[in-house]
Amino acid sequence: MEQVTLKVNGMSCGHCVKAVEGSVGELSGVNSVKVDLASGTVAVEYKSEDVTLDQIKETIDEEGYEVE
Ligand SMILES: [Cu+2]
């Protein structure tokens, strides 16, 4: 299991939290995803055999947020 904390720009409210946690959480191989609005970060726990970090970043990007 890999663990990464991504800095993500543009998340500002509960809707953003739901959008990011929902879409990333749907990826197969993602074990957990937690948004922290105060610090603008997304903590993800995933299995690198099943999902890549690039896929996770792309999914956040597709929701309309910028991964630093
Ligand atoms: Cu929002």
PDB file of the backbone (N, CA, C, O) and the ligand in Angstrom, with CONECT records:
HET     CU  A 101       1
ATOM      1  N   MET A   1       0.849  -1.202   0.000  1.00  0.00           N
ATOM      2  CA  MET A   1       0.000   0.000   0.000  1.00  0.00           C
ATOM      3  C   MET A   1       0.880   1.245   0.000  1.00  0.00           C
ATOM      4  O   MET A   1       1.790   1.390   0.817  1.00  0.00           O
ATOM      5  N   GLU A   2       0.581   2.138  -0.942  1.00  0.00           N
ATOM      6  CA  GLU A   2       1.317   3.402  -1.009  1.00  0.00           C
ATOM      7  C   GLU A   2       0.470   4.503  -0.366  1.00  0.00           C
ATOM      8  O   GLU A   2      -0.758   4.430  -0.314  1.00  0.00           O
ATOM      9  N   GLN A   3       1.164   5.504   0.111  1.00  0.00           N
ATOM     10  CA  GLN A   3       0.478   6.649   0.716  1.00  0.00           C
ATOM     11  C   GLN A   3       1.054   7.915   0.124  1.00  0.00           C
ATOM     12  O   GLN A   3       2.271   8.088   0.065  1.00  0.00           O
ATOM     13  N   VAL A   4       0.163   8.813  -0.319  1.00  0.00           N
ATOM     14  CA  VAL A   4       0.655  10.063  -0.872  1.00  0.00           C
ATOM     15  C   VAL A   4      -0.254  11.196  -0.418  1.00  0.00           C
ATOM     16  O   VAL A   4      -1.462  11.014  -0.267  1.00  0.00           O
ATOM     17  N   THR A   5       0.332  12.356  -0.206  1.00  0.00           N
ATOM     18  CA  THR A   5      -0.455  13.547   0.094  1.00  0.00           C
ATOM     19  C   THR A   5      -0.200  14.562  -1.012  1.00  0.00           C
ATOM     20  O   THR A   5       0.918  15.046  -1.190  1.00  0.00           O
ATOM     21  N   LEU A   6      -1.261  14.874  -1.750  1.00  0.00           N
ATOM     22  CA  LEU A   6      -1.149  15.788  -2.881  1.00  0.00           C
ATOM     23  C   LEU A   6      -1.631  17.166  -2.499  1.00  0.00           C
ATOM     24  O   LEU A   6      -2.619  17.312  -1.778  1.00  0.00           O
ATOM     25  N   LYS A   7      -0.930  18.184  -2.984  1.00  0.00           N
ATOM     26  CA  LYS A   7      -1.381  19.564  -2.808  1.00  0.00           C
ATOM     27  C   LYS A   7      -2.291  19.866  -3.996  1.00  0.00           C
ATOM     28  O   LYS A   7      -1.891  19.733  -5.152  1.00  0.00           O
ATOM     29  N   VAL A   8      -3.540  20.280  -3.685  1.00  0.00           N
ATOM     30  CA  VAL A   8      -4.527  20.509  -4.739  1.00  0.00           C
ATOM     31  C   VAL A   8      -5.129  21.901  -4.608  1.00  0.00           C
ATOM     32  O   VAL A   8      -5.610  22.282  -3.541  1.00  0.00           O
ATOM     33  N   ASN A   9      -5.097  22.653  -5.696  1.00  0.00           N
ATOM     34  CA  ASN A   9      -5.644  24.007  -5.694  1.00  0.00           C
ATOM     35  C   ASN A   9      -7.101  24.017  -6.138  1.00  0.00           C
ATOM     36  O   ASN A   9      -7.498  23.238  -7.005  1.00  0.00           O
ATOM     37  N   GLY A  10      -7.895  24.902  -5.541  1.00  0.00           N
ATOM     38  CA  GLY A  10      -9.257  25.143  -6.003  1.00  0.00           C
ATOM     39  C   GLY A  10     -10.343  24.513  -5.155  1.00  0.00           C
ATOM     40  O   GLY A  10     -11.526  24.757  -5.391  1.00  0.00           O
ATOM     41  N   MET A  11      -9.970  23.711  -4.179  1.00  0.00           N
ATOM     42  CA  MET A  11     -10.999  23.096  -3.326  1.00  0.00           C
ATOM     43  C   MET A  11     -11.379  24.099  -2.239  1.00  0.00           C
ATOM     44  O   MET A  11     -10.522  24.610  -1.518  1.00  0.00           O
ATOM     45  N   SER A  12     -12.703  24.374  -2.134  1.00  0.00           N
ATOM     46  CA  SER A  12     -13.084  25.427  -1.196  1.00  0.00           C
ATOM     47  C   SER A  12     -14.277  25.099  -0.312  1.00  0.00           C
ATOM     48  O   SER A  12     -14.538  25.818   0.653  1.00  0.00           O
ATOM     49  N   CYS A  13     -15.003  24.040  -0.614  1.00  0.00           N
ATOM     50  CA  CYS A  13     -16.201  23.782   0.182  1.00  0.00           C
ATOM     51  C   CYS A  13     -16.531  22.297   0.212  1.00  0.00           C
ATOM     52  O   CYS A  13     -15.805  21.470  -0.340  1.00  0.00           O
ATOM     53  N   GLY A  14     -17.627  21.980   0.860  1.00  0.00           N
ATOM     54  CA  GLY A  14     -18.031  20.587   0.994  1.00  0.00           C
ATOM     55  C   GLY A  14     -18.291  19.900  -0.335  1.00  0.00           C
ATOM     56  O   GLY A  14     -18.078  18.696  -0.474  1.00  0.00           O
ATOM     57  N   HIS A  15     -18.754  20.677  -1.314  1.00  0.00           N
ATOM     58  CA  HIS A  15     -18.979  20.105  -2.635  1.00  0.00           C
ATOM     59  C   HIS A  15     -17.666  19.617  -3.247  1.00  0.00           C
ATOM     60  O   HIS A  15     -17.604  18.544  -3.847  1.00  0.00           O
ATOM     61  N   CYS A  16     -16.634  20.419  -3.084  1.00  0.00           N
ATOM     62  CA  CYS A  16     -15.309  20.055  -3.610  1.00  0.00           C
ATOM     63  C   CYS A  16     -14.818  18.773  -2.930  1.00  0.00           C
ATOM     64  O   CYS A  16     -14.277  17.875  -3.575  1.00  0.00           O
ATOM     65  N   VAL A  17     -15.019  18.715  -1.634  1.00  0.00           N
ATOM     66  CA  VAL A  17     -14.590  17.529  -0.879  1.00  0.00           C
ATOM     67  C   VAL A  17     -15.285  16.288  -1.433  1.00  0.00           C
ATOM     68  O   VAL A  17     -14.654  15.259  -1.676  1.00  0.00           O
ATOM     69  N   LYS A  18     -16.608  16.410  -1.629  1.00  0.00           N
ATOM     70  CA  LYS A  18     -17.382  15.274  -2.147  1.00  0.00           C
ATOM     71  C   LYS A  18     -16.939  14.897  -3.548  1.00  0.00           C
ATOM     72  O   LYS A  18     -16.816  13.715  -3.868  1.00  0.00           O
ATOM     73  N   ALA A  19     -16.699  15.898  -4.384  1.00  0.00           N
ATOM     74  CA  ALA A  19     -16.317  15.641  -5.773  1.00  0.00           C
ATOM     75  C   ALA A  19     -14.989  14.884  -5.829  1.00  0.00           C
ATOM     76  O   ALA A  19     -14.851  13.899  -6.554  1.00  0.00           O
ATOM     77  N   VAL A  20     -14.025  15.356  -5.059  1.00  0.00           N
ATOM     78  CA  VAL A  20     -12.692  14.744  -5.090  1.00  0.00           C
ATOM     79  C   VAL A  20     -12.704  13.379  -4.405  1.00  0.00           C
ATOM     80  O   VAL A  20     -12.211  12.393  -4.953  1.00  0.00           O
ATOM     81  N   GLU A  21     -13.267  13.337  -3.215  1.00  0.00           N
ATOM     82  CA  GLU A  21     -13.278  12.057  -2.487  1.00  0.00           C
ATOM     83  C   GLU A  21     -14.111  11.022  -3.239  1.00  0.00           C
ATOM     84  O   GLU A  21     -13.758   9.843  -3.281  1.00  0.00           O
ATOM     85  N   GLY A  22     -15.228  11.472  -3.837  1.00  0.00           N
ATOM     86  CA  GLY A  22     -16.085  10.551  -4.575  1.00  0.00           C
ATOM     87  C   GLY A  22     -15.395   9.976  -5.790  1.00  0.00           C
ATOM     88  O   GLY A  22     -15.392   8.762  -5.992  1.00  0.00           O
ATOM     89  N   SER A  23     -14.801  10.852  -6.613  1.00  0.00           N
ATOM     90  CA  SER A  23     -14.229  10.373  -7.869  1.00  0.00           C
ATOM     91  C   SER A  23     -12.953   9.567  -7.634  1.00  0.00           C
ATOM     92  O   SER A  23     -12.754   8.530  -8.267  1.00  0.00           O
ATOM     93  N   VAL A  24     -12.104  10.023  -6.750  1.00  0.00           N
ATOM     94  CA  VAL A  24     -10.869   9.274  -6.468  1.00  0.00           C
ATOM     95  C   VAL A  24     -11.202   7.962  -5.760  1.00  0.00           C
ATOM     96  O   VAL A  24     -10.582   6.928  -6.008  1.00  0.00           O
ATOM     97  N   GLY A  25     -12.201   8.030  -4.870  1.00  0.00           N
ATOM     98  CA  GLY A  25     -12.602   6.846  -4.138  1.00  0.00           C
ATOM     99  C   GLY A  25     -13.162   5.742  -5.019  1.00  0.00           C
ATOM    100  O   GLY A  25     -13.138   4.567  -4.651  1.00  0.00           O
ATOM    101  N   GLU A  26     -13.669   6.129  -6.188  1.00  0.00           N
ATOM    102  CA  GLU A  26     -14.227   5.148  -7.119  1.00  0.00           C
ATOM    103  C   GLU A  26     -13.163   4.385  -7.896  1.00  0.00           C
ATOM    104  O   GLU A  26     -13.440   3.325  -8.458  1.00  0.00           O
ATOM    105  N   LEU A  27     -11.963   4.915  -7.929  1.00  0.00           N
ATOM    106  CA  LEU A  27     -10.892   4.241  -8.670  1.00  0.00           C
ATOM    107  C   LEU A  27     -10.576   2.904  -8.008  1.00  0.00           C
ATOM    108  O   LEU A  27     -10.430   2.809  -6.789  1.00  0.00           O
ATOM    109  N   SER A  28     -10.476   1.884  -8.840  1.00  0.00           N
ATOM    110  CA  SER A  28     -10.134   0.605  -8.246  1.00  0.00           C
ATOM    111  C   SER A  28      -8.662   0.621  -7.850  1.00  0.00           C
ATOM    112  O   SER A  28      -7.806   1.041  -8.629  1.00  0.00           O
ATOM    113  N   GLY A  29      -8.381   0.173  -6.664  1.00  0.00           N
ATOM    114  CA  GLY A  29      -7.017   0.222  -6.147  1.00  0.00           C
ATOM    115  C   GLY A  29      -6.813   1.303  -5.107  1.00  0.00           C
ATOM    116  O   GLY A  29      -5.811   1.316  -4.392  1.00  0.00           O
ATOM    117  N   VAL A  30      -7.798   2.231  -5.029  1.00  0.00           N
ATOM    118  CA  VAL A  30      -7.720   3.270  -4.000  1.00  0.00           C
ATOM    119  C   VAL A  30      -8.375   2.749  -2.725  1.00  0.00           C
ATOM    120  O   VAL A  30      -9.548   2.377  -2.718  1.00  0.00           O
ATOM    121  N   ASN A  31      -7.613   2.731  -1.675  1.00  0.00           N
ATOM    122  CA  ASN A  31      -8.107   2.208  -0.406  1.00  0.00           C
ATOM    123  C   ASN A  31      -8.810   3.287   0.409  1.00  0.00           C
ATOM    124  O   ASN A  31      -9.865   3.042   0.994  1.00  0.00           O
ATOM    125  N   SER A  32      -8.229   4.473   0.444  1.00  0.00           N
ATOM    126  CA  SER A  32      -8.880   5.571   1.158  1.00  0.00           C
ATOM    127  C   SER A  32      -8.440   6.903   0.566  1.00  0.00           C
ATOM    128  O   SER A  32      -7.338   7.032   0.032  1.00  0.00           O
ATOM    129  N   VAL A  33      -9.328   7.893   0.674  1.00  0.00           N
ATOM    130  CA  VAL A  33      -9.012   9.237   0.199  1.00  0.00           C
ATOM    131  C   VAL A  33      -9.633  10.228   1.163  1.00  0.00           C
ATOM    132  O   VAL A  33     -10.809  10.132   1.514  1.00  0.00           O
ATOM    133  N   LYS A  34      -8.820  11.180   1.580  1.00  0.00           N
ATOM    134  CA  LYS A  34      -9.287  12.159   2.570  1.00  0.00           C
ATOM    135  C   LYS A  34      -8.816  13.550   2.165  1.00  0.00           C
ATOM    136  O   LYS A  34      -7.622  13.807   2.009  1.00  0.00           O
ATOM    137  N   VAL A  35      -9.804  14.449   1.998  1.00  0.00           N
ATOM    138  CA  VAL A  35      -9.489  15.840   1.663  1.00  0.00           C
ATOM    139  C   VAL A  35      -9.366  16.648   2.944  1.00  0.00           C
ATOM    140  O   VAL A  35     -10.181  16.515   3.857  1.00  0.00           O
ATOM    141  N   ASP A  36      -8.343  17.483   3.001  1.00  0.00           N
ATOM    142  CA  ASP A  36      -8.232  18.461   4.082  1.00  0.00           C
ATOM    143  C   ASP A  36      -8.303  19.856   3.475  1.00  0.00           C
ATOM    144  O   ASP A  36      -7.347  20.343   2.872  1.00  0.00           O
ATOM    145  N   LEU A  37      -9.470  20.487   3.651  1.00  0.00           N
ATOM    146  CA  LEU A  37      -9.693  21.796   3.030  1.00  0.00           C
ATOM    147  C   LEU A  37      -8.737  22.853   3.568  1.00  0.00           C
ATOM    148  O   LEU A  37      -8.224  23.672   2.806  1.00  0.00           O
ATOM    149  N   ALA A  38      -8.497  22.839   4.873  1.00  0.00           N
ATOM    150  CA  ALA A  38      -7.675  23.873   5.506  1.00  0.00           C
ATOM    151  C   ALA A  38      -6.276  23.933   4.889  1.00  0.00           C
ATOM    152  O   ALA A  38      -5.729  25.014   4.673  1.00  0.00           O
ATOM    153  N   SER A  39      -5.710  22.772   4.613  1.00  0.00           N
ATOM    154  CA  SER A  39      -4.355  22.759   4.060  1.00  0.00           C
ATOM    155  C   SER A  39      -4.365  22.570   2.537  1.00  0.00           C
ATOM    156  O   SER A  39      -3.315  22.623   1.895  1.00  0.00           O
ATOM    157  N   GLY A  40      -5.553  22.349   1.965  1.00  0.00           N
ATOM    158  CA  GLY A  40      -5.644  22.142   0.518  1.00  0.00           C
ATOM    159  C   GLY A  40      -4.922  20.898   0.057  1.00  0.00           C
ATOM    160  O   GLY A  40      -4.242  20.901  -0.969  1.00  0.00           O
ATOM    161  N   THR A  41      -5.074  19.836   0.823  1.00  0.00           N
ATOM    162  CA  THR A  41      -4.387  18.600   0.464  1.00  0.00           C
ATOM    163  C   THR A  41      -5.366  17.436   0.372  1.00  0.00           C
ATOM    164  O   THR A  41      -6.454  17.446   0.947  1.00  0.00           O
ATOM    165  N   VAL A  42      -4.924  16.436  -0.379  1.00  0.00           N
ATOM    166  CA  VAL A  42      -5.684  15.201  -0.528  1.00  0.00           C
ATOM    167  C   VAL A  42      -4.750  14.047  -0.168  1.00  0.00           C
ATOM    168  O   VAL A  42      -3.728  13.838  -0.823  1.00  0.00           O
ATOM    169  N   ALA A  43      -5.104  13.311   0.863  1.00  0.00           N
ATOM    170  CA  ALA A  43      -4.302  12.161   1.278  1.00  0.00           C
ATOM    171  C   ALA A  43      -4.920  10.900   0.682  1.00  0.00           C
ATOM    172  O   ALA A  43      -6.102  10.621   0.882  1.00  0.00           O
ATOM    173  N   VAL A  44      -4.115  10.151  -0.045  1.00  0.00           N
ATOM    174  CA  VAL A  44      -4.617   8.956  -0.723  1.00  0.00           C
ATOM    175  C   VAL A  44      -3.771   7.744  -0.341  1.00  0.00           C
ATOM    176  O   VAL A  44      -2.542   7.799  -0.303  1.00  0.00           O
ATOM    177  N   GLU A  45      -4.466   6.666  -0.064  1.00  0.00           N
ATOM    178  CA  GLU A  45      -3.813   5.397   0.183  1.00  0.00           C
ATOM    179  C   GLU A  45      -4.228   4.477  -0.959  1.00  0.00           C
ATOM    180  O   GLU A  45      -5.420   4.282  -1.194  1.00  0.00           O
ATOM    181  N   TYR A  46      -3.263   3.915  -1.664  1.00  0.00           N
ATOM    182  CA  TYR A  46      -3.614   3.131  -2.859  1.00  0.00           C
ATOM    183  C   TYR A  46      -2.623   1.999  -3.087  1.00  0.00           C
ATOM    184  O   TYR A  46      -1.516   1.983  -2.548  1.00  0.00           O
ATOM    185  N   LYS A  47      -3.065   1.059  -3.906  1.00  0.00           N
ATOM    186  CA  LYS A  47      -2.192  -0.046  -4.291  1.00  0.00           C
ATOM    187  C   LYS A  47      -1.607   0.259  -5.655  1.00  0.00           C
ATOM    188  O   LYS A  47      -2.336   0.354  -6.643  1.00  0.00           O
ATOM    189  N   SER A  48      -0.303   0.411  -5.711  1.00  0.00           N
ATOM    190  CA  SER A  48       0.325   0.820  -6.966  1.00  0.00           C
ATOM    191  C   SER A  48       0.236  -0.253  -8.050  1.00  0.00           C
ATOM    192  O   SER A  48       0.472   0.038  -9.223  1.00  0.00           O
ATOM    193  N   GLU A  49      -0.103  -1.489  -7.676  1.00  0.00           N
ATOM    194  CA  GLU A  49      -0.292  -2.536  -8.696  1.00  0.00           C
ATOM    195  C   GLU A  49      -1.603  -2.304  -9.450  1.00  0.00           C
ATOM    196  O   GLU A  49      -1.755  -2.740 -10.591  1.00  0.00           O
ATOM    197  N   ASP A  50      -2.555  -1.609  -8.799  1.00  0.00           N
ATOM    198  CA  ASP A  50      -3.889  -1.475  -9.378  1.00  0.00           C
ATOM    199  C   ASP A  50      -4.173  -0.090  -9.947  1.00  0.00           C
ATOM    200  O   ASP A  50      -4.988   0.051 -10.859  1.00  0.00           O
ATOM    201  N   VAL A  51      -3.518   0.914  -9.426  1.00  0.00           N
ATOM    202  CA  VAL A  51      -3.789   2.277  -9.894  1.00  0.00           C
ATOM    203  C   VAL A  51      -2.491   3.078  -9.779  1.00  0.00           C
ATOM    204  O   VAL A  51      -1.722   2.899  -8.835  1.00  0.00           O
ATOM    205  N   THR A  52      -2.257   3.967 -10.757  1.00  0.00           N
ATOM    206  CA  THR A  52      -1.031   4.751 -10.720  1.00  0.00           C
ATOM    207  C   THR A  52      -1.305   6.132 -10.119  1.00  0.00           C
ATOM    208  O   THR A  52      -2.440   6.606 -10.075  1.00  0.00           O
ATOM    209  N   LEU A  53      -0.239   6.743  -9.667  1.00  0.00           N
ATOM    210  CA  LEU A  53      -0.350   8.098  -9.129  1.00  0.00           C
ATOM    211  C   LEU A  53      -0.854   9.050 -10.221  1.00  0.00           C
ATOM    212  O   LEU A  53      -1.627   9.968  -9.945  1.00  0.00           O
ATOM    213  N   ASP A  54      -0.408   8.822 -11.463  1.00  0.00           N
ATOM    214  CA  ASP A  54      -0.864   9.657 -12.575  1.00  0.00           C
ATOM    215  C   ASP A  54      -2.375   9.563 -12.772  1.00  0.00           C
ATOM    216  O   ASP A  54      -3.032  10.568 -13.044  1.00  0.00           O
ATOM    217  N   GLN A  55      -2.922   8.362 -12.636  1.00  0.00           N
ATOM    218  CA  GLN A  55      -4.376   8.182 -12.769  1.00  0.00           C
ATOM    219  C   GLN A  55      -5.118   8.945 -11.684  1.00  0.00           C
ATOM    220  O   GLN A  55      -6.168   9.537 -11.930  1.00  0.00           O
ATOM    221  N   ILE A  56      -4.564   8.923 -10.495  1.00  0.00           N
ATOM    222  CA  ILE A  56      -5.185   9.635  -9.376  1.00  0.00           C
ATOM    223  C   ILE A  56      -5.160  11.143  -9.637  1.00  0.00           C
ATOM    224  O   ILE A  56      -6.157  11.838  -9.445  1.00  0.00           O
ATOM    225  N   LYS A  57      -4.000  11.632 -10.078  1.00  0.00           N
ATOM    226  CA  LYS A  57      -3.864  13.063 -10.374  1.00  0.00           C
ATOM    227  C   LYS A  57      -4.811  13.484 -11.499  1.00  0.00           C
ATOM    228  O   LYS A  57      -5.437  14.542 -11.435  1.00  0.00           O
ATOM    229  N   GLU A  58      -4.906  12.633 -12.536  1.00  0.00           N
ATOM    230  CA  GLU A  58      -5.771  12.907 -13.676  1.00  0.00           C
ATOM    231  C   GLU A  58      -7.237  12.994 -13.244  1.00  0.00           C
ATOM    232  O   GLU A  58      -7.985  13.850 -13.717  1.00  0.00           O
ATOM    233  N   THR A  59      -7.633  12.102 -12.343  1.00  0.00           N
ATOM    234  CA  THR A  59      -9.007  12.073 -11.863  1.00  0.00           C
ATOM    235  C   THR A  59      -9.342  13.359 -11.118  1.00  0.00           C
ATOM    236  O   THR A  59     -10.431  13.908 -11.288  1.00  0.00           O
ATOM    237  N   ILE A  60      -8.428  13.838 -10.305  1.00  0.00           N
ATOM    238  CA  ILE A  60      -8.628  15.098  -9.589  1.00  0.00           C
ATOM    239  C   ILE A  60      -8.711  16.246 -10.583  1.00  0.00           C
ATOM    240  O   ILE A  60      -9.550  17.137 -10.457  1.00  0.00           O
ATOM    241  N   ASP A  61      -7.833  16.209 -11.564  1.00  0.00           N
ATOM    242  CA  ASP A  61      -7.804  17.218 -12.620  1.00  0.00           C
ATOM    243  C   ASP A  61      -9.140  17.265 -13.377  1.00  0.00           C
ATOM    244  O   ASP A  61      -9.662  18.341 -13.669  1.00  0.00           O
ATOM    245  N   GLU A  62      -9.681  16.079 -13.689  1.00  0.00           N
ATOM    246  CA  GLU A  62     -10.945  15.998 -14.425  1.00  0.00           C
ATOM    247  C   GLU A  62     -12.109  16.563 -13.628  1.00  0.00           C
ATOM    248  O   GLU A  62     -13.109  16.986 -14.208  1.00  0.00           O
ATOM    249  N   GLU A  63     -11.991  16.575 -12.310  1.00  0.00           N
ATOM    250  CA  GLU A  63     -13.032  17.178 -11.484  1.00  0.00           C
ATOM    251  C   GLU A  63     -12.909  18.695 -11.474  1.00  0.00           C
ATOM    252  O   GLU A  63     -13.783  19.388 -10.954  1.00  0.00           O
ATOM    253  N   GLY A  64     -11.841  19.206 -12.040  1.00  0.00           N
ATOM    254  CA  GLY A  64     -11.686  20.646 -12.187  1.00  0.00           C
ATOM    255  C   GLY A  64     -10.733  21.287 -11.182  1.00  0.00           C
ATOM    256  O   GLY A  64     -10.742  22.504 -10.994  1.00  0.00           O
ATOM    257  N   TYR A  65      -9.915  20.463 -10.543  1.00  0.00           N
ATOM    258  CA  TYR A  65      -8.959  21.003  -9.572  1.00  0.00           C
ATOM    259  C   TYR A  65      -7.539  20.764 -10.030  1.00  0.00           C
ATOM    260  O   TYR A  65      -7.243  19.788 -10.719  1.00  0.00           O
ATOM    261  N   GLU A  66      -6.669  21.670  -9.638  1.00  0.00           N
ATOM    262  CA  GLU A  66      -5.285  21.614 -10.108  1.00  0.00           C
ATOM    263  C   GLU A  66      -4.380  20.957  -9.076  1.00  0.00           C
ATOM    264  O   GLU A  66      -4.250  21.432  -7.948  1.00  0.00           O
ATOM    265  N   VAL A  67      -3.760  19.859  -9.484  1.00  0.00           N
ATOM    266  CA  VAL A  67      -2.795  19.194  -8.611  1.00  0.00           C
ATOM    267  C   VAL A  67      -1.440  19.857  -8.809  1.00  0.00           C
ATOM    268  O   VAL A  67      -0.951  19.952  -9.935  1.00  0.00           O
ATOM    269  N   GLU A  68      -0.836  20.313  -7.724  1.00  0.00           N
ATOM    270  CA  GLU A  68       0.473  20.962  -7.833  1.00  0.00           C
ATOM    271  C   GLU A  68       1.567  19.954  -8.103  1.00  0.00           C
ATOM    272  O   GLU A  68       2.734  20.327  -8.224  1.00  0.00           O
TER     273      GLU A  68
HETATM  274 CU    CU A 101     -16.510  23.578  -3.485  1.00  0.00          CU2+
END
